[in-house]
Amino acid sequence: MPDPSYPRFPEGFLFGTANADHQVESHDPEREDVWDLWERCQSLTPRGRGTDFWKRYEEDIASAAAMGCKLFRFSIAWARVEPVCGKFDEAAIDHYRQLADCVLSHGMKLMVTLHHFVWPVWLERDHGGMIGQDFPDLFARYADKIASTFGEKVDWWITFNEPSQLTFGYIKPWWQNRYYMPPGLPRGAPVDAEAEAVGKLVPNLFLAHARAREKIKALRPDSQVGVNPLVTGFPIWLQKLLDWGACHRGLGEALFKFTTKGPLVSERGDIDLLIGGVTMDESLRFETSDPYLRTGKAVIVKENFEGNDMESLAGKKVGVLAIGNQPRAWPRDLPATSKKQLFRNYDDARSSLDLGAVDALHGDALFLLPHELENRNRFRFLKTCLSDEHYVVLAPHGHTQLLEHVDRAILDFQNDLAGYCDVTWLSEPEDVLNTSPLPVSLHEVFEGSDGLPGIMEAGRGLRRVRRRGKIRIGIRTDAPGISEQTTAEGLEIRLARLIAKRILGDESSLEIVPVDPSERFAELETKSSWLNWAWRFWGTTSLIANANWWYLGISGRLAEELCPTEAIGAQDFIGLDYYWGLPTHRLHRFRLLEDAARGRFLKAPVWPRGLFHALKRFSRWFPGQELLIVENGCTPSAGGISRSEYMTRHLAEVAKAIESGVPVRAYNWWSITSNREWGHPFDPNTDFGLYYVDLDNDLTLTRKATPEVGLYSRIIAAQGKKISD
């Protein structure tokens, strides 16, 4: 008898899985896309070999078929097949043709994506990218070439993967330090420029989609062409409100400008700045500077420790820091059998190691074994470079001008750093030090300069500091120069002095405020932050929830300036991606959605019912059209539930929608294997794969089945069967 706990699906329903070119194919320096450039210039995690899907696609496709999948989705790398504008690489196209044939030979239908977040560098550099006037026709030409080559192999075409997300290459609201994705706008671009760029992007995407669809259907009239917007689950009442606002362009643009331009109030904490060993993506509650130093997770042991690799820690007691992003690194870096003892600062942890209470310490290399530590030779590094992270300076919201001066001081700091101390604990100094700030946009990369503003007006926070005559900077109590174990001044105090000199003209115009490492953010918090919380909520939800703008346009509800007439109705099916959501009683946790955007998916908010609501909504908007869930998936756990529970609960909502009459045709699990998640470090936070691949440490890139492979297989096997069968 089939397990009654499995959701039931009708005969002919298509289960599938998927991947994307940039996330799984090896980097090709001769055919780079804009994300290759972005990862390099932003010092993000590069894709490297990916999963080597280019060579090992047969293995992954066979694994999908073995689970019972009848649908496989992959994407074509535009930069590979058209490495030079107008010149197509027939060998690369033939590779994708063979890949398609492999899918078909395993009895699966084929879904192909033409644009999965990446495009050729030449398009951005020479033609203005996706907001350039030529983009719709250049994209249509590319689509025509691919469609003419693939013939009748493709069952469903996706022109643009998650077009709603592409707007984040042109939006950097006040609560973000950097653009989430390429190309970015020039440094200092005002919110009006962002609105203008988005105003060009949206109609260009509609036009490019409509013209590509026209080319594809001219070759095969029965072709099924659509897109897959990323849909966030929100309460029905809120979604209707946001959809209504999006349909009124003046209101929508006003909301965009006002909520993203700046915070409602300028917050004042007990300190002006915090230099507390905070990584670039660790806190979303404050404004951040450019990175001032690269560091990484490491392990230290006593000098006489018997062992020279991580395996020697198996069964040993390892001290770990229970602050910041440290807990996320434990399962990634340490043997599963090691016994962990928690510490709240590095001084206590080192003392425990020195006394033999623990066998090793895991944490940030800079704080584990600082250059200034007395009797430093009692310890040694067992392993360094377990990660690649960037430290930043924090300020309360509303102090952008202050941080612009901090960024200038960081340049002074980096110029001095090579001669200040030995930083070879991470890697060679030239690999650690940056002599210029990270570029804000690809324009800055192409032009060599983005024109840092020559005049930085004094905002309220900066005027207050200058009137006071001192700047108050918080530094953690276990930092060199503050710590009793490391009395010599360290890098963070050195940077604080340079900031004081840059802003007040005198290094001594500085008040150091020691802060507890575990409570370091408390000094920046303010009673007025709830006003910015509410302001940020509306800005965040209006940007994220209005993923619906794509289908509002296709259904003819957007202003013509945003969705030209030729794009209205230009689709053959309804595609959507669904991952996270928040019901009414959890809307106060909206920042978890921002965490997910930063690659912290383990805490992402899970709301399966939001998928049901989305399916019902779009079915009403486009009666008679089939719906395909193009992506749905989860990390090993999210929001406190396991990946297995996530799968069964979401599929139960899909089954419920089908029972209510919604014509859902297919469901794809994202993704078939572990993959590179758009510049984020690879760890459990970013691993959506049914088959686990240790991307950083396994040279063989061996695929290992997770428990969800068996679960998905059993759910597929139960298809069409009654509980009593």
N, C-alpha and C positions, 0 to 999 in steps of 0.2 A: 504494500500500500504506500503511495507517495506520502511524504511527510506533510501533514496538514498545515505546518507553520510556514511553508513556502507559499508566496503569492502565486496565483494561477493566471496563465496567459493563454489566449486563444491560439489555435493552430495557425501557423503562418506568421505569427509575430516574430520580428527579427531582433535577436540579441547580437550585440557586436562589441567591438572594442576599437581602440584608436591610438594614434601617436601624431607627432608633428615634426617636420623636417629639422628645424633648428635644434630641437630638443633631443634628437636621437642620432642625427647624422654627424659624422666627424667634420670638424672644421677644415675648410679648404681655403688656404690663404689666397689662392688665385680667384676665388669666387665668393668673396665675403658678402654677407648681407649687413644691413644697418645694425642689427643686434650684435654681430661680432665686433663692430666698431664701438658700439655703445658699451658693451661689457668691458672692453679694453680701456676706453677713456674714462669710464666711471670706476675702474678698479673693482668690477664685479667678478663673480666666479665665471670663467669662460666655459663654453660648452666642451672644449677639448675633443675627445673621441666620442662624446655622447655615449650611446650604447652600441655604436658601430653598426647601426641599422642598415647603412648603405651596403655593407657586405653581408650582414647576418639577417636580412629581412626574411629569408625563407624559414629560419628557425622560429621567429616570432609569429609569422603568419600561420605556421603549422601548429604552434601552441594555441593560438586563438581558435583554429578549427577543431583542435582536440577537445576544447571545452564545450564544443557544440555551437560556437558562434556562426551565424549566417551572414554577418556584415562586418566589413573591415574598412576603417577610414585611415587614410594617410594624406599627407600634403606634399605638394611639389615645391621645391625651392626655386623661386623665380630667379634668384641670383645665379643658380647653377645652370639653368636652361637658357637664360639670356644674359650671359656675363658682360656683354657689351650691348648698348642700346641698338636694337634692330638686328643683332647677329645672334642667332640661336645655335646652341650646341646640340647637334643631333645625337651625339653619343650619350649625353646626359638625358635627353628626352627618351632615347631608347632604353636607358636603365629603368626609368619610371614605367615604361611600357612593359618591361619584363616583370617588374614588381606587380603591376596590375594583373598580368597573366598568372602570376603565382597565386594571387588572391582568388582569381576565378577558378584555377585548377583545384583549389581546396573546397569548391562548392559554396563559396561565399559571394555575396553581392559586394559591390564596390562603391565607396563614397570618397570623392577626391576634393581636397581643399586647395584652392589656387593661391590664397594669401593668408597665411597663418602667422600674423604679427610681423612678418619680415618682408623686405623688399630690397632690390639691388642698391648698392651704394651709389651707382651712377644716377639712379632716378632721383635720389635725395640731393646729390651734389649738383647735378646739371639741369634738373627740370623742376626743382622746387618741391619734390616729394609728392605726398598725397594732397597737398593744398595747391600744387602747381596747376596751371591752366591745361597742360597737356595730359595730366594723369588719367582722366577717364578713357581717352583714346589709346594711350599706351597700355593700360591694363586690358582693354578690350582686344588689342592686337595680340597680347600675350595669351589671353584666354582662347582666342581663335586658333592660335598655333597649337596649343595643347589639345584642344577639342578635336581638331582635324587629325591629329596624330593618334589619339586614343580611340577614334571611331566609336563603336557601340559598347565599349567595355564598361563605361561608367554608368552606374544606376542613379546616383545623386551627386550633383555638383554643389559645393559650397564656394561661393565667390570670396566672401570675407569672413574669417573667423572672428567672432565677437567684435563687430564693428564699433559697438558702444565703447569698448575699452580703448580703441585707438585715439579717442579724444584726450586720454591722459598723457599723450605725447605733446600736448599743447596747453595743458592746464597745470599750474603749480599754485594752488591756493595757499593762503597764509599759514596753514598748519603743516605744510610740507617744505622741506629744505631743498628738494630736488624734484625733477620730473621723474615719474615712475617709469617711463619708457621713452625711446627716441621718437621724434628728433629733438624735442625741446625747443624753446624760443631763446633769442639772445638774452644775455644777462641783463637783468633790470627791466625786462619787458613788463609794461603795466597790464592790469587786468583787461583794459580795453583792447590791447593787442591780442591777448589770449582769446577774448570773445570774437575778435575779427578772424583769427585763425580757425577757431572751431566753426565759425560761420562759413568758411571756405571748405573745410574738411567735410562737413556733413553732406552738403549737396554734391560734392565730388564723389563721395562714396556711393550715394544713390545713383548718380549718372554712370559711374564705372560699373556698378553692379548691373544696371539695366542694359548697358551696351554690351557687356560680356555675355549676359544671358541671351541677348539677341543674336550674337555671333554663334553661341553654342547651339541654340535652337534652329538656326539656319542650316546647320550641318545635320542635326537630328531633331526634328520637330517635337518628338515625344520626350526629349530630355527634361529631367527634373532639376531645376536650378533654384537655389535659395541661399539663406545665410543662417547663422546660429548666434543671435545675440545672447550675451550673458545676462540671465535674469536673476535678480536677487529677490528672495521671498520677503514681502512686506505685507502687513495687514491690508485687507481689501480697501478699507476706508482711506488709508494713507496712499495706496497705489493710485486710487481714483483721483485723489487730490493732486498728486504729482503729475499724472497724465493730463489732467485738466490744465495745469500750469504750463506743461510743455506745449500744448496745443495753442496757447496764447503767447506768441513769440515775444511781445513786449514785456509781458509779465515774467516769462521764463528768462529772458536776457537780463532783466533787472535783478531777479533773484540770483542769477549766476554772478553778476558783477558785485552785488552788495555782500553776498555771503562768502565770496572767495577773495575779495580785495584785501580785507584785513580783519583783525579781531575786533570785537565790539568794544572792549576795554583794554587798556594797557595794564597788564598785571604787574604787581609789585610784590616780590618775595622778600625774605629776610636777607637774601644775597642777590647780587646783580648777575653773577655767572657761576656756573658749576663746572669745574674741571675734575671729574670724578671717575675717570676710566670708563666712560659711557661710550658704547659702540654706536656706529652711525644709525643703525636701525633699531636700537634698543628702546627708545622712548618716543612715543608719539604725542606726549602731553606738553612738550615744550618746543621752542625754536632751537635749531641747531646750526653750528658753524660748519665750515668746510672741515674735513678730517685734518688733524694735526699730526697723526702718527699711525703707522700700520703696526699691528701686533698680531698675536695668534695664541690659541690655546697650546699649552705645553704641560709637561710633567717633570717634576724635580724629585730627586731622591738624595739620601745622604751619600757622601763620597764613596763609602765602602759598601754600598748596596751591590749585591750579587745579581746582576742582570743588566742587559743592555737593550732590551726591546720591550714593547708593550705587553707581549705575552708573559713576561716575567712578573707582571702584576696580577696574574690569575690567582684567585684565592687570597690575595693580600689586602690589607686595609689601606684604603686610599682616602686622604683628606680632600674634600671638595668644598667649593665656595657656594653657599646657598643664596647668592645675590645676582642681580642682573641677568644676563643671558647664559650664565654658567650651567644651570640645570639642563638646558637643552643639549649641551655638549656631552654630558656624562654617557648616555647610551651610545653615542656615536664613537667616542674615543676610548672608553675603558672596557676591558674584558667584562663579560656579563657576570663572571664569578667573583669579581673584586668586591670587597666590602667597603661601603662608603660611610665616612664620618663627616658630618656637616660642620662647617665653620662659617662665621659671619664676618671675618676679616683675615687678611693674609698674615698679620703678625701672630695671632693665636695659632693659625695653621702651621706656620714655620716653627714656632716653639714646640708644638706637638710632634712635628717631624724630628726636630733636634733631640727630643727626649725619647724617641723611639715608640711613641704611642701610635703613630701611623707609619706605614712603610713608604709612602709617596704622597705628593700633593699634585692636584690637577687644577689648572687655572690659567690666567693670562700671564704670558711669559714676562711681561714688563713688571708685574707686581710679584710674581713668584720669586724671582731672583734678580732684583734690581742691581744695577752697577754699583750703587752707593751702599749696599748692604755690608755691614761689618762682619768680618770672618766669613766672607762669601764662599771661600774654598771648602767649607764644611759640606757644601751641597754641590750637586751637578745636575745638568739637564739629562733626563732619560730620553725625552723626545720633544722636539719643537715642531713648529709649522703644522700643527694639527688643524689649524684653520687660518683664515686670512681676514682680519677685521680692522676696522678703522675707528680711532677714538675721535670724539668731537666735543666741543664746548656747548653747554646748554644755557639758555636764557628763558625767562618767562615769555609768554606770548605778548606781542606788541613792541618788541625791541629789535626790529630788523636792522635799523641804522647802527645800533650798538654792535650787532654781530658782523656788520660789514667792516667795521674797524677791527674787530677780532680776527676776521679773515686776513686782513692786512698784517696783523701781528703774527699770525700763523706763518705767513711767508717769511717774516724775519726769523721766526723760530726754526723753520726748516733749513734756512740758509746757515744758521749757527749750529745745527744739531750734529752734523758730521764730525765736528771737532770737539763736541761737548762730552760725549761719552761713547763707550763701546756698545754698539747695537747689533753686533753679529750674532746675538742669541737667537734671532729670528731667521736671518739669512744674510746675504752680503749687503753692506750699507746702501749700495746703489739701488738695490731692489726694495729697500725699506723706505727710503726718503723720497719725498716728492718735492720738487723745487718750484712747483706752480700749483695753483688750486685746480681741483677737478673741473673740467669744462661743464658748463650748464647745458649746452646744446651741441648738436653735430655741426651747426654753422660755425661754432667756435673752433671745432676740430678742422674743418675745411679751410677756414680763413686764417687760422693760427692765432687769432685774438677775437675776443668778444666785446672788447671795450669796457673794462671795469669802470664804473662811474667815477669820474674825476672829482665830483662834488657830492658828498654824502651829507644830506641835511641832518641836523641834530633833532632827533625825535625826543619825545618826553623823557624816555629812560636815559638817553645820552645826556640831555641837559641836566637831569637830576644828579647824575654821577659827577658832572663837571662842577655843579654848584657845591656839592659836598666836598670836592677836592680829593676824594679817595674812591676807589672802586673796591667793592666787597666781593671777593671771589672765594667760593667754597672749594676746599680740597679734602679728599677723604683722609681719615686719620691713619690709614696704613700706607700712605704714599711717602716716598722718600722726602725727608725734610720735615715731615709732620710726625712720622712714626718714631717711636723710641728706639727701634732696631736699626733705623737708617736715618741718622741725624743730618747727614749731608744733603744739601738741596738737590732735589731730583728734577726730572723733566717737567713735571706739572707746575712746580713753583717757578721754574725758569720761564715757562710760557706765561704764567700769571704776571711776572714782572714785565715781560715784553708787551703784554696787553696794557698794563698801566702806563708804560712809556708811550705807546702809540696813542692812547686816548687822552692822557693827562700830561704827557711830556716828561714824566719822572717815574722811574721804576719804584721809588720808595712810596709813591702815592697809592699804596696798596694795603688793603686789610685782608689778611688770610683768615678764613673762618673754617676751622676743622669740622668736618661732618662725618657722622657715623656712616660707613659704607652701606649698611643695610637700610639706612634712612636718608640717604643722600638727596633724594628728590624732594623731601619734605621742606627743605630750606627754600625751594623755589616756588612752592605752592602758595596760593593766595585765596582769600575769601571771595574775591570777585570772579574766580575762574568759572563758576557755574554759568555766568552770563555768556562767556565764550563757549562753554560746553553747549548751551542751547543754540547759539549762532552756528557753531560748527556742525551740530546735528542737522540743521536744515541745509547747510551747504553740502554735507556729505550725502545725505539721503537724496537730495535733488540731483546730484551728480551720478550716484550709483543707481538709484531706483529708476531714473529716466533711461535705463537701458531700453525701456519700452519705446523710446523715440523712433527706433527703426521701424517697428510695426505700426506705430502711429503714422509714420510717413507712407509706408506701403499701402495702408488703408485709406490714404487721402486726408488725414486729419491734421497734418502739419502745414504750416505756411509754405507756399510754393517756393519762397526763397530758400527754404531748407530742403524740401523734397520736390524737385522739378516734376512736372506733369508726366514726363516719359517714364518715371520710375514708379508711379502709382500702379499698384496691382502687379508689379513685375516679380512674381514669384510663383513657383509651382508646388511648394510645400511649406510647412511651417517648421522651422528648425529652432531649437533653443538649447542653451546650456544652463544647468542649474546645479548649484553647489550648496549655498548657504542662505539663511534667512532668519528673520526676527519677528516673532508675533508681538502683539501690542504690549503684553506685560513684560517683554524683554527689550523694548526699544532703547531703554537707558544704557544698554550694552552695545550700542552701535559702533563703538571704537573697535570692537572685535572684528568688524568688517574691514577696518583700516589695517588692523594687524594682519588679516589674511592678505590684503594687498601688498604687505611687506614680506610675505612669505612665511608668516607664522600661522600655519593652518591647523596646528594641533589644538588651538583654542578657538577656532572659527565657530560661529554660531550655527548649529544644525537645527533645521526646521523642515522636516519632510512635507508637512501639509502645504507649505508654500509652493511646492512643485505641482500639487493637485490644483491649487488655485490658478497657477500660470497656465496649465493645460486647458482648464475650463475657459479662462479669459480669452486666450488666442483662438480657441475653437469657435467662440461666439463672434470674434472679429472677422474670421475667415471661414464661414460655414462651407462645409464640403471638402476642404483641403486636409490632407493627412498631416499629422504632426510627427516629427522625429526628435527624440531626445538625443541630441548629437553628443553631449558630454554630461556625465554625472559621475562623481567619484569622490574619494576621500583618502586622506593620509592614514597611517595605521590606526589612529584614533583622532577624533575631533569633537570639541564641545562636550567631552566626557563620555562619548559613546565609541564603541569599537568600529572598525571598518566593516566588519561583518554585519553588525546591527544597522549601520548606515545603509548598506546595500539592501538588506531585506526591508527596512522601513520605507525607503524611497521607492523600491519596486512595488511595495504594497500600495502606495499612493498612485502609481502608474496603473496598476490593475484596477484600482477603484475608479480612476478616470475612465478607463475603457468600459467598465461595467455601467457607468453613467451615460455612455454614448459618445464619448470623445474618441475620434478615430486616430488613436496613437498607433503608428506603424512600426516603430523601431526604438531601441534603447541601446546606446553605446556607453560602456564603462570606460572612464578615463583613469588609467591608461593601461596598455598591455604590459609595459615594463616600467621600472623606474626610469626617470629621465631628468634632464637638466631643466630646472624651473626658472628660466629667464633671469639668470645672473645671481640667483640666491644660492647660498651654500647648500650642498647636498647633505641632508640629514632627515630624520623622521618627519620634520616639519614640512618637507617638500616632496615626499615620496608617495606617489599615487599609484604605483605599479602593482598589478596583479602578480607579476614576477619581479622579485627583488634582484637588483643588480648593484653591487658595491662599486659605484662609479669612480670613487677616489682611490681605492686600495686594491682592487682586484684587476690585475692586468689581463686576466682571461675574460672579464666581463660575463661571468657565468650567470645564467638566469636561474633563480631559485623560486619555486612556486610558494606563494603565500597561502594561508588557509582559505582565502577568498577564491582561489582558483577552484578548489573543490566545491565551495558553496555555490559559486556562479554556475559551475557545471551541473550541479544538482537542480538548481532552479530552472536552468534551460531544459534539462531532461524531463522535468515535471510539466513542461509546456503541453497544453492540449489535453492533459489527463485530469480526471475528476479525482477527488479525495478517495472515493470508494474503489478506484481502479485497482 
